[in-house]
């Protein structure tokens, strides 16, 4: 299954992001961002399904919660940044 990681700048922002998505009926799971995509320090990410990404990004923009980055999972388990 293909899914996206919406990277947030802190745990608090990840919790807020997940809450906005959950209120809209989108399943969102908070997790530590993998080191390969975390960049500096420890980041958190919210995992969403491929079919819910566009709707998720619209909701986050309305809630003024811009993601730090968005990554897609590759077939080999690696991550590739998606430019929006």
Biotite code that builds the C-alpha atoms (Angstrom):
import biotite.structure as struc

atoms = struc.array([
    struc.Atom([0.000, 0.000, 0.000], chain_id="A", res_id=1, res_name="UNK", atom_name="CA", element="C"),
    struc.Atom([1.278, 3.421, -0.901], chain_id="A", res_id=2, res_name="UNK", atom_name="CA", element="C"),
    struc.Atom([1.162, 6.054, 1.770], chain_id="A", res_id=3, res_name="UNK", atom_name="CA", element="C"),
    struc.Atom([2.559, 9.520, 2.410], chain_id="A", res_id=4, res_name="UNK", atom_name="CA", element="C"),
    struc.Atom([4.352, 10.987, 5.379], chain_id="A", res_id=5, res_name="UNK", atom_name="CA", element="C"),
    struc.Atom([3.493, 14.590, 6.176], chain_id="A", res_id=6, res_name="UNK", atom_name="CA", element="C"),
    struc.Atom([6.500, 15.817, 8.138], chain_id="A", res_id=7, res_name="UNK", atom_name="CA", element="C"),
    struc.Atom([5.804, 18.266, 10.970], chain_id="A", res_id=8, res_name="UNK", atom_name="CA", element="C"),
    struc.Atom([8.237, 20.484, 12.836], chain_id="A", res_id=9, res_name="UNK", atom_name="CA", element="C"),
    struc.Atom([7.366, 19.133, 16.285], chain_id="A", res_id=10, res_name="UNK", atom_name="CA", element="C"),
    struc.Atom([5.272, 16.591, 18.131], chain_id="A", res_id=11, res_name="UNK", atom_name="CA", element="C"),
    struc.Atom([2.727, 19.288, 18.975], chain_id="A", res_id=12, res_name="UNK", atom_name="CA", element="C"),
    struc.Atom([2.277, 20.184, 15.305], chain_id="A", res_id=13, res_name="UNK", atom_name="CA", element="C"),
    struc.Atom([1.988, 16.501, 14.414], chain_id="A", res_id=14, res_name="UNK", atom_name="CA", element="C"),
    struc.Atom([-0.747, 16.115, 17.036], chain_id="A", res_id=15, res_name="UNK", atom_name="CA", element="C"),
    struc.Atom([-2.586, 19.165, 15.714], chain_id="A", res_id=16, res_name="UNK", atom_name="CA", element="C"),
    struc.Atom([-2.216, 17.900, 12.143], chain_id="A", res_id=17, res_name="UNK", atom_name="CA", element="C"),
    struc.Atom([-3.582, 14.472, 13.044], chain_id="A", res_id=18, res_name="UNK", atom_name="CA", element="C"),
    struc.Atom([-6.480, 16.035, 14.959], chain_id="A", res_id=19, res_name="UNK", atom_name="CA", element="C"),
    struc.Atom([-7.527, 18.178, 11.974], chain_id="A", res_id=20, res_name="UNK", atom_name="CA", element="C"),
    struc.Atom([-7.428, 15.147, 9.688], chain_id="A", res_id=21, res_name="UNK", atom_name="CA", element="C"),
    struc.Atom([-9.223, 12.834, 12.118], chain_id="A", res_id=22, res_name="UNK", atom_name="CA", element="C"),
    struc.Atom([-12.037, 15.369, 12.568], chain_id="A", res_id=23, res_name="UNK", atom_name="CA", element="C"),
    struc.Atom([-12.534, 15.225, 8.790], chain_id="A", res_id=24, res_name="UNK", atom_name="CA", element="C"),
    struc.Atom([-12.676, 11.430, 8.843], chain_id="A", res_id=25, res_name="UNK", atom_name="CA", element="C"),
    struc.Atom([-9.157, 10.841, 7.529], chain_id="A", res_id=26, res_name="UNK", atom_name="CA", element="C"),
    struc.Atom([-7.141, 8.163, 9.303], chain_id="A", res_id=27, res_name="UNK", atom_name="CA", element="C"),
    struc.Atom([-3.879, 9.762, 10.439], chain_id="A", res_id=28, res_name="UNK", atom_name="CA", element="C"),
    struc.Atom([-1.145, 8.061, 12.435], chain_id="A", res_id=29, res_name="UNK", atom_name="CA", element="C"),
    struc.Atom([1.629, 9.988, 14.218], chain_id="A", res_id=30, res_name="UNK", atom_name="CA", element="C"),
    struc.Atom([5.131, 8.528, 14.120], chain_id="A", res_id=31, res_name="UNK", atom_name="CA", element="C"),
    struc.Atom([8.745, 9.594, 14.426], chain_id="A", res_id=32, res_name="UNK", atom_name="CA", element="C"),
    struc.Atom([10.031, 10.617, 11.029], chain_id="A", res_id=33, res_name="UNK", atom_name="CA", element="C"),
    struc.Atom([12.652, 8.201, 9.697], chain_id="A", res_id=34, res_name="UNK", atom_name="CA", element="C"),
    struc.Atom([16.192, 9.568, 10.013], chain_id="A", res_id=35, res_name="UNK", atom_name="CA", element="C"),
    struc.Atom([16.541, 9.602, 6.231], chain_id="A", res_id=36, res_name="UNK", atom_name="CA", element="C"),
    struc.Atom([13.869, 12.318, 5.967], chain_id="A", res_id=37, res_name="UNK", atom_name="CA", element="C"),
    struc.Atom([14.006, 14.012, 9.367], chain_id="A", res_id=38, res_name="UNK", atom_name="CA", element="C"),
    struc.Atom([16.789, 16.411, 8.423], chain_id="A", res_id=39, res_name="UNK", atom_name="CA", element="C"),
    struc.Atom([17.914, 18.343, 11.470], chain_id="A", res_id=40, res_name="UNK", atom_name="CA", element="C"),
    struc.Atom([16.882, 17.132, 14.892], chain_id="A", res_id=41, res_name="UNK", atom_name="CA", element="C"),
    struc.Atom([14.011, 14.798, 15.547], chain_id="A", res_id=42, res_name="UNK", atom_name="CA", element="C"),
    struc.Atom([10.874, 15.356, 13.555], chain_id="A", res_id=43, res_name="UNK", atom_name="CA", element="C"),
    struc.Atom([7.492, 13.757, 13.644], chain_id="A", res_id=44, res_name="UNK", atom_name="CA", element="C"),
    struc.Atom([5.309, 12.753, 10.750], chain_id="A", res_id=45, res_name="UNK", atom_name="CA", element="C"),
    struc.Atom([1.689, 11.966, 10.123], chain_id="A", res_id=46, res_name="UNK", atom_name="CA", element="C"),
    struc.Atom([1.007, 8.975, 7.906], chain_id="A", res_id=47, res_name="UNK", atom_name="CA", element="C"),
    struc.Atom([-1.924, 9.212, 5.446], chain_id="A", res_id=48, res_name="UNK", atom_name="CA", element="C"),
    struc.Atom([-3.071, 7.021, 2.593], chain_id="A", res_id=49, res_name="UNK", atom_name="CA", element="C"),
    struc.Atom([-2.386, 7.916, -1.018], chain_id="A", res_id=50, res_name="UNK", atom_name="CA", element="C"),
    struc.Atom([-6.029, 8.566, -1.819], chain_id="A", res_id=51, res_name="UNK", atom_name="CA", element="C"),
    struc.Atom([-6.403, 11.044, 1.062], chain_id="A", res_id=52, res_name="UNK", atom_name="CA", element="C"),
    struc.Atom([-3.305, 13.196, 0.473], chain_id="A", res_id=53, res_name="UNK", atom_name="CA", element="C"),
    struc.Atom([-4.908, 15.948, -1.627], chain_id="A", res_id=54, res_name="UNK", atom_name="CA", element="C"),
    struc.Atom([-7.815, 16.374, 0.786], chain_id="A", res_id=55, res_name="UNK", atom_name="CA", element="C"),
    struc.Atom([-5.397, 16.328, 3.736], chain_id="A", res_id=56, res_name="UNK", atom_name="CA", element="C"),
    struc.Atom([-3.266, 19.109, 2.291], chain_id="A", res_id=57, res_name="UNK", atom_name="CA", element="C"),
    struc.Atom([-6.328, 21.286, 1.638], chain_id="A", res_id=58, res_name="UNK", atom_name="CA", element="C"),
    struc.Atom([-7.508, 20.811, 5.228], chain_id="A", res_id=59, res_name="UNK", atom_name="CA", element="C"),
    struc.Atom([-4.057, 21.592, 6.620], chain_id="A", res_id=60, res_name="UNK", atom_name="CA", element="C"),
    struc.Atom([-3.801, 24.768, 4.557], chain_id="A", res_id=61, res_name="UNK", atom_name="CA", element="C"),
    struc.Atom([-7.181, 25.925, 5.884], chain_id="A", res_id=62, res_name="UNK", atom_name="CA", element="C"),
    struc.Atom([-6.042, 25.164, 9.441], chain_id="A", res_id=63, res_name="UNK", atom_name="CA", element="C"),
    struc.Atom([-2.773, 27.090, 8.898], chain_id="A", res_id=64, res_name="UNK", atom_name="CA", element="C"),
    struc.Atom([-0.676, 23.968, 9.549], chain_id="A", res_id=65, res_name="UNK", atom_name="CA", element="C"),
    struc.Atom([1.722, 23.838, 6.589], chain_id="A", res_id=66, res_name="UNK", atom_name="CA", element="C"),
    struc.Atom([3.804, 20.646, 6.417], chain_id="A", res_id=67, res_name="UNK", atom_name="CA", element="C"),
    struc.Atom([7.570, 20.795, 6.665], chain_id="A", res_id=68, res_name="UNK", atom_name="CA", element="C"),
    struc.Atom([7.662, 18.293, 3.807], chain_id="A", res_id=69, res_name="UNK", atom_name="CA", element="C"),
    struc.Atom([5.720, 15.466, 2.190], chain_id="A", res_id=70, res_name="UNK", atom_name="CA", element="C"),
    struc.Atom([7.303, 12.126, 1.327], chain_id="A", res_id=71, res_name="UNK", atom_name="CA", element="C"),
    struc.Atom([6.025, 9.083, -0.548], chain_id="A", res_id=72, res_name="UNK", atom_name="CA", element="C"),
    struc.Atom([7.101, 5.531, 0.189], chain_id="A", res_id=73, res_name="UNK", atom_name="CA", element="C"),
    struc.Atom([8.972, 3.782, -2.605], chain_id="A", res_id=74, res_name="UNK", atom_name="CA", element="C"),
    struc.Atom([8.611, 0.084, -3.419], chain_id="A", res_id=75, res_name="UNK", atom_name="CA", element="C"),
    struc.Atom([11.982, -0.635, -1.778], chain_id="A", res_id=76, res_name="UNK", atom_name="CA", element="C"),
    struc.Atom([10.928, 1.008, 1.489], chain_id="A", res_id=77, res_name="UNK", atom_name="CA", element="C"),
    struc.Atom([12.830, 4.244, 0.921], chain_id="A", res_id=78, res_name="UNK", atom_name="CA", element="C"),
    struc.Atom([11.241, 7.698, 0.828], chain_id="A", res_id=79, res_name="UNK", atom_name="CA", element="C"),
    struc.Atom([11.125, 10.333, -1.901], chain_id="A", res_id=80, res_name="UNK", atom_name="CA", element="C"),
    struc.Atom([10.093, 13.922, -1.318], chain_id="A", res_id=81, res_name="UNK", atom_name="CA", element="C"),
    struc.Atom([7.041, 15.110, -3.206], chain_id="A", res_id=82, res_name="UNK", atom_name="CA", element="C"),
    struc.Atom([7.203, 18.695, -4.408], chain_id="A", res_id=83, res_name="UNK", atom_name="CA", element="C"),
    struc.Atom([3.865, 20.417, -4.130], chain_id="A", res_id=84, res_name="UNK", atom_name="CA", element="C"),
])
